[in-house]
Amino acid sequence: MVNATGVFGGTFDPVHNAHLCIAESARTCLSLDVIRWVPTGLPGHRDTPVASPEQRLAMLRVALAGNPNTIIDTTELASGLPTFTVNTLTRLRSELGARLPIALIIGSDQFIALHTWREWERLFELAHVAVAERPGHAIDTARLAPALAQQWKTRRADHLGSLPFGNIIPFPMPAMDISSTAIRETLAAKRDARHLLPDKVLAYIESQYLYRPA
C-alpha cells in the first residue's frame, strides 16, 4: 500500500543527474513511498522541448530502469496539450483519492516564482509543496512576493504531517550545478557531458543524434 507519493514534473529534456538527485532526496527526506515522474506535453510556462515526447520518455525509462520507487506518468506527455501544475494535481487527486498524502517536488528557484503559476494558491489545496534547498541557498523570505511569503510563514513544516495536502516542506539536497539547458549547450558544442547525466541516457542521446548542431 502506498502511503505517500511525490510528484515530480518537468520537460526532462534531457533527464539528468540533478533530477535524479532531487527525486531521491525528496523520497528519503520526506519518507515517500514512490516518486511519480510526470513529463510534460507542452509546458505552459516554458518553450517547446527540443526532444520529441517519445525521445524524452525513452530517456526517462533508461534513467529510471531498475528503480522500484518510481512511476512514469505519461498522461500529459501523450495528450500534447499545454500543461499546468494545477491541472496535473487536480487530475492526480481525482485518480489517487482525497486522503493520500501527495508532495509536489520543486526546486527553490521554482518556489520563489510560485506566485506566477496558474492558480498557484490552489496548489496547497491539492498537495504539499516540497522545496529542494541546495547548501547555502535556503529560502530568503525577503525575496518572496508578499502573498507567497505569507504562505511560507503559515504553512512551513518539517514533514508532511497528518494531512494529505497543505504544508510547505523544505528539504536538503547536495549542491549540483546542472541544468538541461546547460547540457544541451554542452552537447551542441561537442563537449564531454558524461558527468552531467546517466551513461545510458547519454548513449541514447548519441544514438538519436539529439542536441547536436544541424
Backbone bond lengths (Angstrom), bond angles and torsions (degrees), N, CA, C in turn:
res aa  C-N    CA-C-N  psi(-1)  N-CA   C-N-CA  omega(-1)  CA-C   N-CA-C  phi
1 M - - - 1.476 - - 1.526 109.78 -
2 V 1.321 116.56 130.21 1.455 121.14 179.31 1.523 109.15 -85.25
3 N 1.332 117.28 125.55 1.455 121.58 -176.20 1.520 113.30 -101.99
4 A 1.315 118.18 -22.95 1.468 121.55 179.20 1.520 108.41 -155.67
5 T 1.333 115.50 135.91 1.463 121.72 -176.03 1.521 110.43 -122.34
6 G 1.323 115.96 134.48 1.451 121.27 171.12 1.514 109.58 -96.41
7 V 1.325 116.80 140.77 1.464 122.14 178.29 1.517 107.88 -116.63
8 F 1.314 115.65 121.15 1.461 121.62 -175.89 1.520 108.49 -126.80
9 G 1.314 116.50 104.65 1.453 121.11 -177.43 1.518 112.51 -105.86
10 G 1.310 115.40 160.48 1.466 120.50 177.77 1.508 111.10 166.42
11 T 1.324 115.65 172.99 1.465 118.88 176.04 1.526 111.22 -77.22
12 F 1.353 116.23 -31.88 1.469 121.58 -178.76 1.533 109.95 52.09
13 D 1.323 113.86 59.96 1.470 122.51 -171.25 1.536 111.08 -124.60
14 P 1.349 118.91 64.68 1.466 128.28 6.08 1.527 112.04 -100.59
15 V 1.346 115.85 168.73 1.452 120.86 169.77 1.528 108.11 -66.88
16 H 1.352 117.53 141.30 1.465 119.81 -175.17 1.527 111.20 -141.84
17 N 1.328 115.77 -177.94 1.460 120.88 -172.93 1.521 113.36 -62.51
18 A 1.322 118.34 -34.71 1.462 120.13 178.95 1.525 111.09 -67.87
19 H 1.334 117.76 -36.21 1.464 120.42 174.16 1.527 110.39 -58.58
20 L 1.329 115.93 -47.39 1.462 120.10 -179.07 1.523 110.85 -64.00
21 C 1.320 116.87 -37.04 1.458 121.53 -178.53 1.524 111.23 -68.36
22 I 1.321 117.62 -45.70 1.467 120.09 -178.50 1.525 110.23 -64.81
23 A 1.322 117.46 -38.80 1.461 120.44 179.83 1.523 111.06 -65.47
24 E 1.321 117.29 -44.97 1.463 120.40 -179.42 1.521 111.53 -69.97
25 S 1.327 117.43 -36.88 1.466 120.43 176.44 1.522 110.48 -62.11
26 A 1.322 117.05 -43.35 1.461 120.74 178.31 1.519 110.82 -63.80
27 R 1.318 116.66 -42.63 1.469 119.96 -177.88 1.524 111.32 -61.40
28 T 1.325 116.60 -44.90 1.459 119.56 -176.55 1.528 111.83 -77.05
29 C 1.328 117.83 -41.62 1.463 120.35 -176.75 1.526 112.52 -70.68
30 L 1.327 117.52 -32.72 1.454 121.41 -176.39 1.526 112.68 -103.12
31 S 1.346 116.56 3.59 1.466 121.70 -179.88 1.529 111.40 55.54
32 L 1.322 115.57 48.00 1.455 121.02 178.22 1.526 109.57 -83.92
33 D 1.309 116.23 142.52 1.458 120.10 179.25 1.521 112.00 -79.28
34 V 1.320 116.56 -33.33 1.452 120.41 -175.86 1.526 109.34 -151.14
35 I 1.330 115.56 148.97 1.462 121.66 171.70 1.521 107.85 -107.95
36 R 1.314 116.18 122.37 1.463 121.83 177.77 1.525 107.57 -97.27
37 W 1.327 116.47 107.51 1.460 121.94 178.30 1.526 107.96 -82.56
38 V 1.336 116.17 129.25 1.458 121.20 -176.47 1.531 109.43 -123.25
39 P 1.332 117.70 88.75 1.466 119.04 175.26 1.526 110.68 -67.77
40 T 1.318 116.09 134.79 1.463 120.62 -176.87 1.521 111.41 -78.53
41 G 1.323 114.53 155.41 1.454 120.19 171.59 1.520 108.25 -80.62
42 L 1.322 115.29 -83.59 1.459 122.31 172.05 1.517 107.48 -113.74
43 P 1.329 118.79 108.47 1.465 120.01 -176.72 1.519 111.56 -62.62
44 G 1.340 115.75 138.54 1.454 119.51 -176.73 1.509 114.35 -72.85
45 H 1.354 117.18 -24.00 1.466 120.31 -173.63 1.532 112.89 -118.12
46 R 1.334 117.84 9.11 1.457 119.13 -174.40 1.520 109.71 -137.50
47 D 1.360 114.91 171.06 1.453 120.11 178.04 1.523 110.82 -69.33
48 T 1.322 115.56 160.92 1.459 120.90 176.80 1.529 109.78 -62.17
49 P 1.340 118.51 134.31 1.468 120.34 179.78 1.524 112.41 -59.30
50 V 1.328 114.78 153.29 1.466 120.74 178.36 1.526 109.94 -75.46
51 A 1.328 116.68 -49.57 1.460 121.21 179.41 1.521 109.92 -75.04
52 S 1.324 115.99 151.79 1.463 120.79 178.61 1.526 110.17 -72.34
53 P 1.328 117.90 162.46 1.470 119.54 175.82 1.523 112.49 -54.66
54 E 1.323 117.10 -40.34 1.467 120.70 -179.66 1.522 111.12 -65.28
55 Q 1.319 117.53 -38.99 1.455 120.93 179.54 1.522 111.74 -69.84
56 R 1.330 117.16 -41.02 1.467 119.70 179.19 1.526 111.09 -66.19
57 L 1.318 116.65 -36.85 1.462 120.20 176.97 1.526 110.62 -66.88
58 A 1.324 116.65 -41.47 1.468 119.95 179.12 1.524 111.02 -62.25
59 M 1.335 117.63 -39.91 1.468 120.63 178.46 1.520 111.37 -65.15
60 L 1.338 116.36 -41.07 1.457 119.88 177.17 1.527 110.95 -61.79
61 R 1.305 116.16 -42.64 1.468 119.77 -177.21 1.524 111.66 -63.58
62 V 1.315 117.60 -41.56 1.467 118.13 -179.73 1.521 110.71 -73.50
63 A 1.347 117.78 -31.82 1.459 120.71 179.69 1.524 111.71 -69.68
64 L 1.325 117.48 -33.38 1.466 121.97 -174.05 1.521 112.87 -102.51
65 A 1.316 117.75 1.21 1.467 121.29 -178.22 1.522 110.58 -56.90
66 G 1.328 115.70 131.85 1.451 120.97 177.71 1.512 114.60 85.79
67 N 1.329 118.38 -2.51 1.464 121.52 178.62 1.530 108.64 -93.87
68 P 1.336 117.73 110.39 1.467 119.88 -175.09 1.522 113.83 -75.67
69 N 1.326 117.41 -8.12 1.468 120.83 -175.52 1.522 112.18 -99.79
70 T 1.315 117.37 22.05 1.464 120.69 -177.01 1.526 111.78 -129.58
71 I 1.320 114.54 148.68 1.462 123.65 170.83 1.522 106.89 -131.75
72 I 1.318 117.33 136.87 1.462 121.01 172.94 1.519 107.74 -102.42
73 D 1.313 115.83 117.35 1.461 123.49 -179.30 1.520 108.03 -95.92
74 T 1.325 117.26 109.71 1.466 121.50 -173.67 1.525 113.06 -97.70
75 T 1.321 117.76 7.93 1.470 121.13 -174.24 1.522 112.04 -54.76
76 E 1.326 116.58 -50.62 1.463 120.01 -175.26 1.520 111.90 -78.59
77 L 1.326 116.19 -31.19 1.459 119.86 176.79 1.520 110.24 -61.18
78 A 1.320 116.28 -39.82 1.463 120.97 -177.74 1.519 112.40 -75.83
79 S 1.339 117.48 -24.09 1.463 119.58 -174.54 1.521 112.98 -73.09
80 G 1.347 116.64 -32.61 1.456 120.13 -177.18 1.507 114.22 70.99
81 L 1.340 117.09 12.50 1.460 121.77 -178.21 1.527 110.56 -101.21
82 P 1.329 117.78 158.32 1.469 120.05 175.97 1.527 110.96 -56.75
83 T 1.323 115.62 139.67 1.457 122.17 -175.26 1.519 110.57 -112.37
84 F 1.334 116.44 130.04 1.454 122.31 172.64 1.523 108.17 -126.31
85 T 1.331 116.01 141.13 1.459 120.76 -173.75 1.520 112.24 -58.24
86 V 1.318 117.78 -38.77 1.460 119.79 -179.16 1.526 111.04 -61.37
87 N 1.324 117.81 -35.16 1.461 120.86 177.42 1.524 111.29 -71.35
88 T 1.342 115.38 -39.32 1.467 119.71 177.21 1.515 111.03 -59.36
89 L 1.324 116.91 -48.83 1.460 120.53 -177.29 1.523 111.58 -69.28
90 T 1.321 117.65 -34.78 1.468 120.31 176.35 1.526 109.96 -61.53
91 R 1.315 115.93 -44.28 1.477 120.18 178.24 1.519 111.26 -62.89
92 L 1.325 116.51 -46.80 1.459 119.75 -177.09 1.526 111.58 -67.19
93 R 1.315 116.52 -37.00 1.461 119.02 177.64 1.526 109.92 -62.74
94 S 1.330 116.80 -38.63 1.462 120.68 177.63 1.524 111.15 -66.57
95 E 1.341 116.33 -39.15 1.463 120.34 -177.09 1.525 112.30 -76.21
96 L 1.330 117.25 -38.28 1.458 121.67 -171.32 1.521 113.51 -96.33
97 G 1.323 117.05 -12.21 1.451 120.43 177.57 1.514 112.77 99.30
98 A 1.307 115.44 163.22 1.462 121.88 -173.79 1.519 113.44 -78.32
99 R 1.327 118.49 -19.06 1.454 120.88 -170.98 1.523 114.10 -99.71
100 L 1.316 118.26 -14.13 1.465 120.68 -177.56 1.529 110.67 -73.00
101 P 1.334 119.18 126.10 1.461 120.17 173.45 1.535 110.66 -64.76
102 I 1.322 115.72 126.62 1.460 122.31 178.00 1.523 107.87 -122.76
103 A 1.322 116.64 133.36 1.465 121.55 178.22 1.524 109.46 -119.11
104 L 1.315 116.34 118.20 1.460 121.72 173.85 1.521 108.02 -79.45
105 I 1.323 117.27 120.92 1.463 122.57 -175.83 1.525 109.34 -97.33
106 I 1.332 116.36 121.12 1.464 121.32 178.40 1.519 109.32 -139.70
107 G 1.323 116.51 163.12 1.453 121.71 175.26 1.520 110.94 -85.46
108 S 1.324 115.61 162.99 1.463 119.55 -179.42 1.519 111.47 -63.62
109 D 1.336 118.04 -31.29 1.459 120.67 177.77 1.525 111.01 -66.05
110 Q 1.332 116.97 -35.21 1.461 120.49 176.27 1.529 110.92 -71.88
111 F 1.321 115.90 -38.84 1.467 118.84 -178.26 1.526 111.36 -62.54
112 I 1.315 117.52 -39.20 1.463 121.03 -179.90 1.530 111.39 -57.95
113 A 1.323 116.29 -29.91 1.470 120.95 -179.61 1.524 112.60 -101.60
114 L 1.314 117.48 12.45 1.465 120.55 -173.48 1.533 112.29 -58.86
115 H 1.308 117.11 -32.60 1.469 120.53 -177.82 1.526 112.80 -67.46
116 T 1.330 117.76 -9.73 1.467 121.29 177.48 1.526 111.95 -93.20
117 W 1.340 117.07 -6.62 1.456 120.86 -178.34 1.530 110.44 -76.59
118 R 1.302 116.09 154.07 1.458 120.90 179.52 1.533 110.62 -62.12
119 E 1.328 116.24 128.65 1.470 123.30 178.00 1.529 111.46 46.92
120 W 1.328 115.91 46.45 1.459 120.16 -170.37 1.524 113.28 -62.26
121 E 1.325 118.29 -32.60 1.463 119.28 -179.19 1.523 112.46 -69.18
122 R 1.319 116.62 -22.96 1.468 120.30 176.88 1.521 111.53 -69.77
123 L 1.321 117.40 -22.03 1.463 119.92 -178.94 1.521 111.24 -56.91
124 F 1.330 116.68 -36.28 1.463 120.96 -178.39 1.528 112.21 -72.45
125 E 1.328 117.35 -14.55 1.459 121.51 175.45 1.525 111.43 -89.00
126 L 1.314 115.99 -6.06 1.457 121.20 -176.18 1.524 113.17 -115.97
127 A 1.334 116.99 -27.06 1.467 120.36 -174.89 1.523 110.02 -159.09
128 H 1.312 115.78 164.67 1.451 121.25 162.43 1.533 107.29 -76.61
129 V 1.309 117.57 158.08 1.462 121.66 175.64 1.523 107.82 -115.66
130 A 1.327 115.87 114.17 1.462 122.37 -178.85 1.524 108.48 -100.63
131 V 1.327 116.04 121.25 1.468 121.59 -171.65 1.523 110.04 -111.53
132 A 1.323 117.01 118.25 1.465 122.00 179.02 1.518 109.99 -79.36
133 E 1.323 116.08 125.00 1.465 121.96 179.69 1.520 109.53 -115.66
134 R 1.320 115.94 121.00 1.464 120.35 174.46 1.526 109.90 -77.92
135 P 1.336 117.51 156.93 1.472 119.60 178.05 1.526 111.01 -54.50
136 G 1.327 116.16 129.68 1.461 120.78 179.28 1.510 114.13 80.62
137 H 1.339 117.40 5.87 1.466 120.48 -178.33 1.530 110.59 -128.30
138 A 1.325 116.78 43.84 1.455 120.32 175.48 1.528 109.84 -65.87
139 I 1.323 115.87 153.61 1.456 120.85 -179.02 1.530 110.32 -61.77
140 D 1.330 115.54 125.33 1.457 122.35 176.37 1.529 107.61 -99.64
141 T 1.330 116.61 108.16 1.463 119.32 -175.49 1.521 112.65 -62.48
142 A 1.335 117.19 -22.47 1.463 120.02 178.80 1.526 111.50 -66.78
143 R 1.328 116.56 -20.76 1.461 120.92 -179.13 1.524 111.98 -91.40
144 L 1.326 117.39 -6.69 1.455 120.46 -176.51 1.523 111.22 -86.97
145 A 1.325 115.56 147.59 1.461 120.08 170.54 1.529 108.02 -59.78
146 P 1.327 118.32 146.87 1.469 120.58 -175.52 1.525 114.16 -52.16
147 A 1.328 117.66 -43.93 1.462 120.07 -178.85 1.525 111.47 -64.86
148 L 1.340 116.13 -37.91 1.465 120.00 178.97 1.526 110.54 -72.48
149 A 1.319 117.04 -38.28 1.466 120.73 176.98 1.529 110.80 -59.97
150 Q 1.319 116.91 -37.39 1.459 120.44 178.16 1.526 111.18 -66.90
151 Q 1.321 116.30 -39.68 1.461 119.82 176.59 1.527 110.66 -63.17
152 W 1.322 116.12 -41.48 1.468 120.76 178.09 1.528 110.05 -60.61
153 K 1.307 116.08 -43.40 1.463 121.08 -177.75 1.524 111.84 -63.96
154 T 1.315 117.15 -42.23 1.462 120.25 -173.62 1.527 113.64 -88.90
155 R 1.333 118.05 -23.62 1.458 120.47 -172.99 1.534 114.32 -108.31
156 R 1.322 118.25 -10.71 1.461 119.95 -175.10 1.521 110.57 -60.96
157 A 1.335 115.98 134.33 1.463 122.15 -179.14 1.528 108.76 -147.20
158 D 1.339 115.70 167.56 1.460 121.43 179.80 1.523 112.62 -95.90
159 H 1.329 117.23 -8.01 1.465 120.74 -178.42 1.527 108.45 -157.07
160 L 1.320 115.71 175.42 1.450 120.01 -176.77 1.517 112.25 -65.90
161 G 1.325 116.51 -32.00 1.458 119.78 -177.77 1.518 111.25 79.03
162 S 1.297 116.63 -168.84 1.466 122.02 -175.93 1.517 113.13 -88.46
163 L 1.332 117.79 -10.92 1.458 121.11 -178.49 1.527 110.88 -89.80
164 P 1.323 117.94 155.15 1.462 120.73 179.11 1.524 113.64 -80.24
165 F 1.331 118.02 -7.02 1.466 121.68 -177.19 1.523 108.59 -160.69
166 G 1.341 115.95 171.77 1.456 120.15 167.30 1.513 117.94 109.23
167 N 1.326 119.70 -20.23 1.457 120.50 -177.77 1.530 111.70 -95.77
168 I 1.321 116.12 156.84 1.467 123.06 168.37 1.524 106.22 -111.07
169 I 1.324 116.52 118.87 1.458 121.06 -175.05 1.529 109.92 -121.12
170 P 1.326 118.46 106.27 1.464 119.71 172.47 1.529 109.99 -74.22
171 F 1.321 116.16 144.58 1.461 120.17 176.36 1.523 108.74 -142.31
172 P 1.338 117.47 149.42 1.464 119.77 -176.11 1.517 112.67 -83.24
173 M 1.313 114.76 149.87 1.463 120.77 170.31 1.514 108.37 -141.98
174 P 1.335 118.17 153.41 1.460 120.50 -179.70 1.524 112.06 -61.82
175 A 1.318 115.79 153.92 1.466 120.75 177.28 1.522 109.82 -68.91
176 M 1.322 116.56 120.65 1.466 121.72 179.12 1.524 107.92 -143.07
177 D 1.309 116.37 110.30 1.467 121.51 -178.27 1.529 108.61 -92.14
178 I 1.327 115.11 75.15 1.465 121.72 -176.69 1.524 108.38 -133.52
179 S 1.315 116.59 137.81 1.463 120.97 173.82 1.521 108.83 -143.07
180 S 1.319 115.58 154.95 1.468 119.86 177.80 1.522 111.08 -62.41
181 T 1.332 116.66 -37.52 1.461 120.50 178.75 1.524 110.71 -60.87
182 A 1.335 116.59 -46.86 1.468 120.60 179.93 1.524 111.27 -63.39
183 I 1.325 116.66 -37.07 1.466 119.86 178.56 1.523 110.44 -65.45
184 R 1.326 117.04 -44.45 1.467 119.37 178.72 1.524 111.03 -60.38
185 E 1.340 115.99 -40.09 1.465 119.58 178.49 1.522 110.93 -67.32
186 T 1.309 117.06 -38.98 1.468 121.26 178.15 1.524 110.84 -62.61
187 L 1.320 116.75 -45.14 1.457 120.92 -179.46 1.533 111.11 -68.49
188 A 1.322 116.59 -37.61 1.469 119.80 179.04 1.521 110.68 -64.16
189 A 1.334 116.45 -32.02 1.466 121.31 178.74 1.525 112.23 -86.62
190 K 1.339 116.36 2.87 1.467 123.14 179.11 1.526 112.09 60.28
191 R 1.356 114.88 36.29 1.461 120.30 174.56 1.524 110.14 -95.67
192 D 1.323 115.91 164.03 1.460 122.12 -176.54 1.535 110.45 -70.85
193 A 1.332 116.56 125.76 1.464 121.02 -179.69 1.525 111.65 -118.81
194 R 1.326 117.26 15.64 1.466 119.58 -173.98 1.519 113.56 -64.70
195 H 1.328 118.29 -24.90 1.460 121.62 -179.83 1.530 112.48 -85.65
196 L 1.323 118.04 -1.24 1.455 121.76 -172.99 1.519 114.39 -104.76
197 L 1.312 117.12 -23.31 1.457 119.90 -175.68 1.525 110.32 -150.69
198 P 1.333 118.21 160.35 1.466 120.43 -176.76 1.526 112.02 -58.70
199 D 1.321 115.26 148.01 1.462 120.46 -178.11 1.523 111.94 -57.20
200 K 1.332 116.81 -41.07 1.463 119.41 -177.43 1.530 111.51 -68.86
201 V 1.320 116.75 -31.20 1.475 119.86 175.91 1.526 109.19 -69.35
202 L 1.332 116.75 -43.88 1.463 119.87 178.49 1.529 110.50 -62.00
203 A 1.328 117.54 -40.74 1.463 120.48 178.52 1.523 111.03 -62.30
204 Y 1.329 116.72 -39.35 1.461 119.69 177.94 1.523 110.31 -65.92
205 I 1.327 117.62 -44.71 1.461 121.77 178.98 1.530 110.62 -56.46
206 E 1.328 115.48 -45.09 1.470 119.39 -179.40 1.524 111.18 -66.47
207 S 1.337 116.78 -35.95 1.466 119.58 -179.92 1.527 111.75 -68.09
208 Q 1.332 115.99 -25.96 1.465 121.04 -178.86 1.530 112.78 -98.99
209 Y 1.335 116.69 -1.91 1.461 122.58 -176.18 1.531 111.27 55.28
210 L 1.339 114.72 38.17 1.458 120.26 -179.06 1.527 111.69 -76.86
211 Y 1.326 115.40 147.98 1.474 123.98 172.56 1.532 111.82 62.09
212 R 1.302 117.35 20.27 1.457 120.49 177.33 1.519 109.42 -95.77
213 P 1.328 117.43 153.14 1.479 118.26 176.63 1.520 110.86 -63.16
214 A 1.313 116.19 148.22 1.468 120.32 -178.26 1.509 110.46 -61.74
